[in-house]
Amino acid sequence: MIDLYTWTTPNGRKVSILLEELGVPYNVHAIDIGKDDQFAPDFLRISPNNKIPAIVDQDNGLSLMESGAIMLYLGQKHRRFLAEGDAYWQMMEWLMWQMGGFGPMLGQAHHFLKFNKGTSDYAEARYGKEAQRLYSVLNTQLEGRDFITGDYTIADMAIFPWAARFEWQEIDLNDFPNVRDWYLRVAARPAVQKGYQIPKFVTDIPMP
């Protein structure tokens, strides 16, 4: 049994989508970051960086923070959704791309384009341009592929929830047809639809 500590953010949704795809039992603990639940002492013992998501594996008592580490752990534990051979390293490459670029840069786009519009023309231009560049990189990678590295892996699950906020980033997915088609393919999966709504329903998955 996995205890999942999460909220309705792209990083949180990565792990709930994976757990739904795995079909393993898990308990959901909502950490409302709008109410500073992430600073509660009980949560800090699990996630010292006061960020969601985090898990506790009741099978062995292991606690983990950081979404990428959690996804790799669950994928290895259940031997699913990890590429094999050379493709494993391509999967890792794109997982790291999401964690080091696609997520952090789009997070900045959300900050300036969605929540603080008009406060900094420079920041809006910088992060808006970077969002366009990152989607172009992803569009090129998806040329001739159904999924990021061929087969459906944790890399797709990690990238998808960030792409699902394309409106916050002022991105038109129709400008990136390979990304759009991949996005629709992933969004149609029942486990993605269910995992996206953990720990609570906010909106339906946005559609281009």
Salt bridges, closest charged atoms under 4 A:
ASP3 OD1 - HIS29 NE2 2.97
GLU20 OE1 - LYS194 NZ 3.95
GLU21 OE2 - ARG189 NE 2.75
ASP42 OD1 - ARG45 NH2 2.01
ASP57 OD2 - LYS77 NZ 2.49
ASP59 OD2 - LYS77 NZ 2.84
GLU124 OE1 - LYS117 NZ 3.52
GLU130 OE2 - ARG133 NH2 2.86
ASP146 OD1 - ARG185 NH2 3.94
GLU170 OE2 - LYS117 NZ 2.78
ASP181 OD1 - ARG180 NE 3.06
